[in-house]
Amino acid sequence: MEFQHLNRRVHLYLGLALSPWMLLYAVSSIPFSHGRLFDELDKAKNLPNWNKAAEMAFDAPAPEDKAGLRELGRAMMRAAGREGAFGAYRQGAKQVNVYHHSVWRSTQIKYFVEERRLVVEDKRFRWDHMLTGLHAKGGFEQDSVLHDSWGVVVDIVCLGLIVWVASGICMWLPVRGLRKPGIAALAAGAASFALFVWLL
């Protein structure tokens, strides 16, 4: 099999394999770019974003270091009866917040250190938040094979996109009649990207 024949097949099947992921990132970019519009539409429903699910006594030291905060977050998750991915953050000297996100459900757990009190709030489901959550999801900081697997697949998707672009360029270059319009398209894309990087 000659190189160009193999290259066309790689480009074709990569495009098909990557299409669900590209569709996800394309659609989820809309609420990212128009977050204010989606918030305004949601406010018109006159419904709260967060609803209190529980409140309880909780007493634990609130460390400053990242590893200590992670352990505290894990204890807060257990106390709240939640499982899954989470992030623990300092909300000032007197409060620690844990944010737990899954595809269909989001929870925030607030620990008021001086009051020794834990407040658990569940977020009302919103499609735009679900999509942006999937878009931003990644990394390997969670203690979960499933979440690590998502990170691995995202890495493979990123590598696949690089190969897809490279294979497209390899298909374009040998076609003499398309070199000038191809150069124009490539230059336009590169110039617009460089302009925004420079100005922003």
N, C-alpha and C positions, 0 to 999 in steps of 0.2 A: 504494500500500500504506500503510495507516494505521500510526501509530507503534507501537501495542500489538501489532499483528500482526507487524511487523518485530522488535520487542523479544522476542516469544515465540520467533521463529525464531532470533534471535541467542542467546538463553538455551539453547535446545534444542541447537543445533549446537556451541556452545561447551562445553556439558556433555559431549557425545560426544567432541569433540576433546581435551578436558582429562582424560578418564577414565583413560587409561593413566598419565599423570603423577600424577594424584591417587592412583591405586592404588599406584604406586611409593612416594610419600611416606607414604601411610597404612601400608602393610605394613612399610616400612623404619623407621618410628617405633617399631614393637614392639621390635626388638632395641636401639634407642637407649634406650628406657624400661626394658627388662629385661636390660640388658647383663650384670649379675651372674649372672642365671639361665642365660643362654647360655654364659657362661664356665664355670660349674659343670658344665653338661652336657658341654661340650667336655673339661674336665679329667678327667671319668670315662672318657674314651677312652684316657687315659694316653699321649697323643701330643704331641710338642713342637709349638709354634706356628711356630717358626722353625727352619730347617735350613740349615747352612752350605753354600753353593754353591761358594765360592772364597775363597782368601786369597792376597794378592800384595803385593809391594813397591810403594810409591807415595810419591812425594816432591813436594810442592807447598806453597807458603806457604798459611797459613790466615788469611785476612783477617777483620776484624771487621765491615766494612760489608756491607750487604745485597747490593749489586751484585757485590762481590768474592766473597761466599759463593755467589752464583748461578753465577758462572763456575767456581768450584771444584767445585760440584756437577755442573756439566756435564762437567768433566774426570773426575770420579769415575764418572759414568755411562758415559762412553766406556771408561774403564779396566775397568769391570765388564762391558762388553758389553751394556749395557741401553739401550733407547730409550724415549722417551715422557715423560709428565708426571712431574715430581719437585719436591720441596721440599728445600732445604738448611738445616740448623739447627746451631747451636752446642750441643754437649753438654758444656759446661764449656770450660776453657781448652785442654785437651789432646785434644779429640775433636770431630770434625764428622760429623754424620749426614746421609745423604740418604735420603729415603723416596720410593720410586717405586710408584705405584699405578695399576693398570688394572682393568678389570672382573673379569678372571679371575685376575690374578696381582699379588702385591705383593712388593716387594723392599726391604730396607734395606741400605745400604752404610755401613760405619763406617770412618772414617779416624782412626787413632791417630797424632796429629801427631808426637810425640816418637819413636815407634817406626817411623815412616815405613811404616806397614802399613795395608792395606786389607782389610776382611773383608766379604764379600758373603753375605747370608742371604736365602733365599726363604721366604715365608710359606705355610704349608699352607692350602689353600682352605677357606674357611668361608662358608656362605651368608649368615649374619648380617653378616659383615664386608663381603661383596660388596654387600649391600643398603644398609648404612650408608654405604659408600663412595660409592655412587651418589647417596644422599640429600644428602651433604655436598659433592658435586662441583659446582664452579662457578668463576666468575672468569675473568680474561683474562690471567693471569700466565705462562701457558705459551707456548712458541714453536711453536704448532701451529694451523693453520686448523681442524682437526677439533675441538680442545678449545675454541677460540674460538666455533665454531659451537654447541657444547653450551651455552656461556654465553649466546649470543644466544637460543637456544630457551628456556632457563630464564627469561630476561627476558620473552620473549613469553608464556610460561606464567603468570608472575606478573601481567603486564598483563591476560591473559585472565581470571584469577581475579577481579581487581578489576571488570572489565566484567561477569563472570558474577554477582557479588554485586549490583552496581548494577542489572542487568537484572531480577534476582529481586525486588528492592525495588520497581522500577517496575511489575512485574506485580502485586505484592501491594497497593500503595497504592490503586488505584482500586476494589478489591473491598471494599465497605463491611462486608459480613458477616464478613470475615476480619481487619478492622483490630485489634480487641481481642486476639484470640489471637496475631496477628502481633506486636503491640506487646509482649505478654507474652513471646513467644519471643525477640524481639530484646533485650528488657530482661534476660532471664535469661542470655542469652549474654554481653551486655556486662558485667553485674554479676559473673559468674563470672570473666571475664577480668580485670576491674579489681581484683577481690579478690586474685587470685593475683599480679598485678603489684605490688599494694600490700604484700602480706605476704612475697613472696619477695625 
